[in-house]
Structure formats: C-alpha cells, structure tokens
Amino acid sequence: MYEAFDVQQTCLNGHVICNTARSDPEFRQDYCDKCGAKTIMACPSCRVALRGWLVDCAPLGNDPPSAFCFACGKPYPWTEKQLSVTSELISEEEELSEEDKRKLTASLPDLLADTRGATLAATRFKRIVAKTGKGFRDAMYKFIVDCSSETAKKIVLGE
C-alpha cells in the first residue's frame, strides 16, 4: 500500500529527529541528541504514525512538529509539556492578580490553534502580559513565537 507521507520521529520535548523515519531508518535515534528525551514515531494516544514529509519530496530542514494529532486531535506530549510549564510560570508571576493568572492560563490552549477563540485569547494575552516585567514578558513572548498559531502571532506580535 502506498503511503503519501513518510513518518516523523520526534522526541518527547518536540525536537524533530527526522521526517523520513520509514524510508531512512538509519536516521532514527532512540533518544534525542539535543535533550536526551525518548523519541516517538506515533501518537501516544491513538498510535497513528506522526506525519513526516510527503513521499518523493525533499524539503530542506525539519519542519516543527505538529501540536496536535491529526488522527485523534489530542495534544502531543511536547504540547502538553509546554502548556504545563507555561501555566506554572504564570502561577508564579507576582505582578499579576489571581484573576489575570486564571484568564491567561485558560487562554493558553486557544493560542496554540487557529480556533474561534484564538483572537480573544491573543488579545487577552497581549493585554495581561503588558502589565508584567520584562523577564516574564520575554518568556511569554517566546511561548507565542515557538508555540502559537499564526492568528495569535499576528495579533500579539503585530505581524
């Protein structure tokens, strides 16, 4: 049976090892050479292979891994970890009220995907994060650059 996509191998922290794990098994690694985390080639929830490059195409470099499984819709481990770490960072920010912390944390999932809630989440993010100091603001903007949807990036970063 012909498969349109090869298989991506990614570590549990979201570092892409290769996008051709099926056709080029010699590039597979059991552990990530960037962080030491175990690698996977299938969604832990539904066991469907991670989507690599289109077969017979040779793009340059590695695309970032998807945030959610295309087959079951669940967040991948690196997405869950990013949400957890960012939520914890928000909870420790002393310059924000408990209400702002709650709203900002609740907005995180909508920042990751182009959903109907992305515009509200990005607008809320921008307003709340503006109240904080440079260190926290920089960390939160890194989250936007590294993890958010194009909609959220355009609103928050003005792109």
C-alpha positions in Angstrom: 0.0 0.0 0.0 1.3 3.4 -1.0 1.6 6.0 1.9 1.5 9.7 0.9 3.5 10.7 4.0 6.7 9.3 5.5 7.0 9.1 9.3 8.4 11.8 11.5 10.4 10.9 14.6 10.3 13.4 17.4 11.5 13.4 21.0 9.0 13.9 23.8 10.2 17.5 24.1 9.3 18.3 20.5 12.8 18.1 18.8 12.4 16.6 15.3 14.9 13.9 14.7 13.9 13.2 11.1 10.9 13.4 8.8 11.8 10.2 6.9 11.9 7.6 9.6 10.2 4.9 7.5 12.2 5.4 4.3 15.5 6.3 6.0 15.6 4.1 9.2 19.4 4.8 9.5 18.5 8.3 10.8 16.3 7.1 13.6 17.5 7.6 17.2 16.2 6.1 20.4 16.9 9.3 22.3 17.2 12.9 21.3 20.7 14.3 20.8 19.6 17.7 21.9 17.9 16.9 25.3 18.2 13.2 25.9 14.4 12.5 25.8 13.0 9.3 24.4 11.8 9.6 20.8 8.5 8.5 19.3 7.1 7.9 15.8 3.4 7.6 16.7 0.8 9.4 18.7 0.8 8.0 22.3 -3.0 8.3 22.4 -4.1 6.6 19.2 -0.8 5.0 17.8 -1.2 6.6 14.4 2.2 7.5 12.9 3.5 11.0 13.1 3.2 12.7 9.7 6.6 13.2 8.1 7.4 14.6 4.7 5.4 13.8 1.6 6.9 10.8 -0.1 9.1 11.7 -3.1 9.5 15.3 -1.9 12.7 16.6 -0.4 12.2 19.8 1.6 15.2 21.4 3.3 15.5 21.1 7.1 13.0 19.8 9.5 9.5 21.3 9.9 8.5 21.9 13.5 6.3 19.1 14.9 2.6 19.5 14.9 1.0 20.5 18.2 -2.0 18.1 17.9 -2.5 14.6 16.4 -4.3 14.8 13.1 -6.0 11.4 13.7 -7.4 11.8 17.3 -7.0 15.6 18.0 -5.2 15.1 21.3 -2.1 17.3 22.1 1.2 15.6 21.6 3.5 15.2 24.7 5.6 18.3 23.8 2.4 20.4 23.6 1.1 19.2 26.9 4.5 19.9 28.5 4.7 23.4 27.0 1.2 24.2 28.3 2.1 22.8 31.8 5.4 24.7 32.0 3.8 27.9 30.8 0.8 27.5 33.3 3.3 27.1 36.1 5.3 30.2 35.0 2.0 32.2 35.0 1.1 30.9 38.5 4.5 32.2 39.8 4.2 35.7 38.3 3.8 38.0 41.3 2.8 41.1 39.3 -0.5 39.6 38.1 -3.7 39.3 40.1 -5.2 35.8 40.6 -8.0 36.7 38.1 -5.4 37.7 35.4 -3.5 34.5 36.1 -6.7 32.4 35.7 -7.7 34.2 32.5 -4.2 33.9 31.0 -3.8 30.2 31.8 -7.3 29.5 30.5 -6.4 31.2 27.2 -3.3 29.1 26.5 -4.9 26.3 24.6 -6.7 28.7 22.2 -3.3 30.4 21.5 -2.0 27.1 20.1 -4.6 26.5 17.4 -6.5 28.6 14.8 -9.8 28.3 16.6 -12.7 30.7 17.1 -11.2 31.6 20.5 -7.7 32.5 19.1 -8.5 36.2 18.6 -9.9 36.6 22.1 -7.1 34.6 23.6 -4.4 36.6 21.8 -6.0 39.9 22.7 -6.3 38.9 26.3 -2.7 37.6 26.3 -1.4 40.9 25.0 -3.3 43.0 27.5 -2.4 40.9 30.5 1.2 40.3 29.7 1.7 44.1 29.2 1.2 44.5 32.9 4.3 42.5 33.8 8.1 43.0 33.9 10.5 42.3 31.1 11.6 38.8 32.2 8.1 37.4 32.4 7.1 39.2 29.2 10.1 37.8 27.3 9.3 34.3 28.4 5.7 34.6 27.4 6.5 36.1 24.0 8.9 33.2 23.4 5.9 30.9 24.0 4.0 32.9 21.3 6.9 32.7 18.8 7.6 29.0 19.5 4.1 27.5 20.0 1.2 29.7 19.0 -0.9 29.7 15.9 -0.4 32.2 13.1 -3.6 34.1 14.2 -2.2 34.5 17.7 1.2 35.6 16.4 -0.3 38.2 14.1 -2.3 39.8 17.0 0.4 39.6 19.7 3.5 40.4 17.6 1.8 42.6 15.1 3.0 40.6 12.1 
